[in-house]
């Protein structure tokens, strides 16, 4: 889905405008491109910036390797094929064609959507000029939140109808489930044909966390969660200890999965970042954002962090425009510092 701001007059050639590429939340197990903060989109469009909301393949049967392929493919399409497609198409609401400037892209994500956004910030070409995370996943995937001991408070974890995803054979069962990239965040007639839809939407993310296997399913490495917990114990500081240090267990990550942990690749080339998180978030720990902010600043990257004290996950969805402006009013001005185009420059008809 792509939307651009309408104007009342047509210039000689397509207008080159910046764009925000947004990735939706949903635990990486559910969601689709229709799931985004409406107030953020309104702020983006009001500044003449295109808003592009993207789908990506979801966990099980797919892994973060597939998500990374989707991210790279999307940015390659934007950089090489999108503008010719725009020139040959008519988009409702726009009285003239516009072109996206591949040199003026920002990437953003909410909740789990911040994970593919981080992958884009690290690996996409063209490279985004800045990054926005809204209570986002991926700032520290070695946080104890993802490495908890399997929940055995009532004996073996009851995975219920999530068995279609988690057994038999664990990750080997991937061949029995069709890939999916469109899992709407609401029950209606269109979702009845999606196998296991209610489980994906309501319980799969939590079940993976409680089973201690979220990182297994993220990376496709069977037993990775247990391997990391064991590495922490061998380091002398288990994950549930206050002195736990994730840097001590990095060597336990297999080489093929290393690229899927964004925190291991933070450097001064990471884009300037704007981070927002609720202090009482129980779906994605605020420590992911505070740790990301620390690493970015240590790497010499500009990072602006806003902590919404006393608020939980998706707090913006219950506040309306005034609440959005209170906590996130600075986001779009920040992005514009890096993606604003000179005077909405125009191209000639042949695209040069």
C-alpha positions in Angstrom: 0.0 0.0 0.0 1.3 3.4 -1.0 -0.2 6.8 -0.4 1.0 10.2 -1.3 -0.2 13.7 -0.4 -2.6 15.3 -2.9 -1.9 18.7 -4.4 -4.0 21.1 -6.5 -1.6 21.9 -9.3 0.4 19.7 -11.6 4.1 20.5 -12.3 5.9 19.8 -15.6 7.1 16.4 -14.5 6.6 13.9 -11.7 7.3 15.4 -8.3 10.1 13.6 -6.4 9.0 13.2 -2.8 10.4 11.4 0.2 8.8 8.3 1.6 8.4 6.5 5.0 8.4 2.7 4.7 6.4 1.2 7.6 6.3 -2.3 8.9 3.3 -3.5 10.9 3.3 -5.2 14.3 1.7 -8.5 15.4 4.4 -10.4 17.2 5.9 -11.4 13.7 3.2 -14.0 13.8 0.2 -12.0 12.6 -0.8 -8.6 11.1 -0.8 -7.0 7.7 -0.1 -3.7 5.9 -3.5 -2.3 7.0 -2.3 -2.3 10.6 -0.5 1.0 11.3 -0.9 4.0 13.5 -3.4 6.3 11.8 -2.1 9.4 13.5 1.5 8.7 12.3 0.3 8.2 8.7 -1.7 11.5 8.9 1.4 13.4 10.1 3.5 11.9 7.3 1.1 12.7 4.5 0.5 16.2 5.9 4.2 17.0 5.2 4.1 15.8 1.6 5.8 12.5 2.4 4.6 9.2 0.8 3.5 6.5 3.2 4.3 3.0 2.2 3.0 0.2 4.4 4.4 -3.3 3.7 3.6 -6.9 4.3 6.2 -9.5 5.1 6.2 -13.3 5.6 5.2 -14.2 9.1 6.9 -16.6 11.6 6.0 -20.2 11.0 6.5 -21.6 8.6 8.8 -18.7 7.6 11.7 -17.3 9.7 13.6 -14.0 10.0 15.7 -15.1 7.0 12.6 -14.9 4.9 11.7 -11.6 6.4 15.1 -10.2 5.6 14.7 -11.4 2.0 11.3 -9.6 1.9 12.8 -6.4 3.3 15.7 -6.4 0.8 13.3 -7.1 -2.1 11.0 -4.3 -1.1 13.8 -1.7 -1.0 15.2 -3.0 -4.3 11.8 -2.6 -5.9 11.5 1.0 -4.5 14.9 1.9 -5.7 14.6 0.4 -9.2 11.1 -0.4 -10.2 8.6 1.6 -8.3 8.9 4.9 -10.2 8.4 3.3 -13.6 5.3 1.6 -12.1 4.0 4.9 -10.8 4.5 6.6 -14.2 2.3 3.9 -15.8 -0.4 3.9 -13.2 -3.0 6.3 -11.8 -3.4 6.4 -8.1 -6.7 7.7 -6.7 -6.6 11.0 -5.0 -3.5 12.4 -6.8 -4.1 14.7 -9.8 -0.6 14.1 -11.1 2.0 11.3 -10.9 4.6 11.5 -8.3 8.0 9.7 -8.0 9.6 8.4 -4.8 13.1 9.6 -4.3 15.2 6.6 -3.3 17.7 8.9 -1.7 15.1 10.2 0.7 13.7 7.2 2.5 12.9 6.7 6.2 12.0 3.3 7.7 9.6 2.8 10.6 7.9 0.0 12.5 5.6 -0.5 15.5 6.0 -3.3 18.0 7.3 -6.4 16.1 7.3 -4.3 12.9 10.4 -2.5 14.3 12.3 -5.7 13.7 12.0 -5.8 9.9 12.5 -2.0 10.1 15.9 -2.6 11.9 16.8 -5.1 9.3 16.1 -2.5 6.6 18.3 0.0 8.5 21.1 -2.4 8.5 20.9 -4.3 5.2 18.5 -2.6 2.7 19.7 -0.9 -0.5 18.9 1.9 -0.9 19.7 2.5 2.7 17.2 4.4 4.8 18.3 7.8 6.0 16.6 7.5 9.4 14.8 5.0 11.6 11.7 5.2 13.8 10.7 2.6 16.4 7.4 2.7 18.2 7.5 0.3 21.2 9.6 -1.8 19.0 11.0 -5.3 19.0 14.6 -6.1 18.1 16.6 -3.6 20.2 17.8 -6.5 22.3 16.7 -10.0 21.3 19.0 -11.4 24.0 16.9 -9.7 26.7 15.7 -12.2 29.4 12.2 -11.6 28.1 13.0 -13.9 25.1 15.1 -16.3 27.1 12.8 -17.2 29.9 12.7 -20.8 31.1 9.8 -22.7 29.6 6.7 -22.2 31.6 6.2 -25.3 33.7 4.1 -23.9 36.4 1.3 -26.4 35.6 3.5 -29.2 34.3 4.2 -29.4 30.6 3.2 -26.2 28.7 -0.2 -26.6 27.2 0.2 -25.4 23.6 -3.4 -26.1 22.9 -4.4 -25.6 19.2 -1.0 -24.0 18.6 0.1 -27.7 18.1 -0.5 -27.1 14.4 2.5 -24.8 14.5 4.7 -26.3 17.2 4.3 -30.1 16.9 5.0 -32.8 15.8 8.6 -32.4 15.0 9.1 -28.8 16.1 10.5 -26.7 13.3 10.5 -29.7 11.0 6.8 -29.2 10.8 7.3 -26.1 8.7 6.6 -28.0 5.5 3.1 -28.8 6.7 2.1 -25.1 7.0 1.7 -22.7 4.1 3.6 -19.4 4.2 1.5 -16.4 5.1 2.1 -12.7 4.8 -1.4 -11.4 5.3 -3.1 -12.1 8.6 -5.5 -9.2 9.4 -5.8 -8.0 13.0 -9.5 -8.6 13.3 -12.1 -11.3 12.8 -14.2 -11.1 9.7 -15.2 -13.1 6.7 -11.8 -12.7 5.0 -10.0 -14.4 7.9 -12.1 -17.6 8.1 -10.1 -19.3 5.4 -6.7 -18.7 7.1 -5.6 -21.9 8.8 -5.1 -21.4 12.5 -6.1 -17.7 12.3 -7.4 -17.3 15.8 -4.2 -18.9 17.2 -1.9 -16.7 15.2 -3.8 -13.6 16.3 -4.4 -14.4 20.0 -2.0 -17.0 21.3 0.9 -18.0 19.1 3.3 -15.2 20.1 2.7 -15.7 23.8 2.9 -19.4 23.5 6.3 -19.2 21.8 7.5 -16.9 24.5 6.3 -19.1 27.3 7.8 -22.2 25.7 11.2 -20.5 25.6 11.3 -21.1 21.9 10.6 -17.7 20.3 14.2 -17.3 19.1 14.1 -20.9 17.7 11.2 -19.9 15.5 12.6 -16.5 14.7 16.0 -17.9 13.4 14.9 -21.4 12.4 17.6 -22.9 14.7 16.0 -25.7 16.8 17.0 -25.4 20.4 18.6 -21.9 20.2 16.7 -20.6 23.2 18.0 -23.5 25.3 21.5 -23.1 23.9 21.5 -19.4 25.0 20.1 -20.2 28.4 22.8 -22.8 28.9 25.5 -20.4 27.7 24.4 -17.9 30.3 24.6 -20.5 33.1 28.1 -21.4 32.0 29.1 -17.8 32.0 28.2 -17.8 35.7 25.2 -15.4 35.4 21.9 -17.0 34.3 19.4 -15.0 32.4 17.2 -14.5 35.4 20.0 -12.9 37.5 20.1 -9.2 37.9 23.8 -9.2 36.8 23.0 -11.0 33.5 24.9 -9.6 30.6 23.8 -10.6 27.1 27.2 -9.9 25.6 28.5 -12.9 27.4 26.4 -15.3 25.4 26.8 -13.9 21.9 29.3 -16.7 20.9 26.5 -19.2 21.4 24.6 -17.8 18.4 25.4 -19.9 15.3 27.1 -18.0 12.4 24.1 -18.5 10.1 21.8 -16.7 12.6 24.2 -13.9 13.6 22.8 -11.4 10.9 19.3 -11.8 12.4 20.3 -10.1 15.7 20.4 -6.3 14.9 22.1 -5.4 18.1 25.2 -7.3 17.0 25.6 -5.0 14.0 25.1 -1.5 15.5 27.8 0.9 14.3 28.2 4.5 13.3 26.6 3.7 10.0 23.2 2.9 11.6 20.7 5.7 10.6 19.7 8.4 13.1 16.9 7.0 15.2 13.8 8.1 17.1 12.6 5.7 19.7 9.3 5.7 21.7 8.2 3.2 24.3 5.8 2.9 27.2 7.5 2.3 30.6 4.9 -0.3 31.6 4.9 -2.3 28.3 4.4 -6.0 29.0 4.3 -7.2 25.3 7.7 -5.7 24.3 9.9 -4.8 27.3 11.0 -1.1 27.5 14.5 -2.4 28.1 14.7 -3.2 24.4 14.4 0.5 23.6 16.7 1.7 26.4 19.4 -0.8 25.4 19.1 0.2 21.8 19.4 3.9 22.7 22.5 3.1 24.8 24.2 1.2 22.0 23.4 3.8 19.3 24.8 6.6 21.4 27.9 4.6 22.2 28.4 4.1 18.4 28.1 7.8 17.8 24.6 7.6 16.2 22.1 10.3 17.0 19.2 8.7 19.0 16.2 10.5 20.4 14.3 8.5 23.0 10.9 9.2 24.5 9.7 7.0 27.4 5.9 7.3 28.0 5.8 6.9 31.8 3.1 4.7 33.2 1.9 3.6 29.8 1.8 0.1 28.2 1.9 -1.4 24.8 0.0 0.3 21.9 -0.7 3.2 24.3 -1.2 5.5 21.3 -4.2 3.6 20.1 -6.3 4.8 23.0 -5.4 8.5 23.0 -6.4 10.1 19.8 -4.5 12.8 17.9 -3.8 14.9 21.0 -2.2 12.0 22.8 -0.2 11.1 19.7 1.1 14.6 19.5 2.1 14.6 23.1 4.4 11.6 22.8 5.1 11.4 19.1 4.7 14.9 17.8 8.5 15.2 17.3 8.8 12.1 15.0 8.0 13.5 11.6 10.0 16.7 12.1 12.9 14.5 13.1 12.5 12.3 10.0 12.3 15.4 7.8 15.7 16.5 8.9 17.1 13.6 6.9 14.6 12.9 4.1 13.2 16.3 3.0 13.7 16.9 -0.7 14.9 20.2 -2.1 11.8 22.3 -2.9 9.9 19.2 -4.1 12.2 19.0 -7.1 10.6 17.7 -10.4 11.9 15.3 -12.9 11.7 15.6 -16.7 9.2 13.4 -18.4 11.8 10.8 -19.3 12.6 10.4 -15.5 16.0 12.2 -15.5 
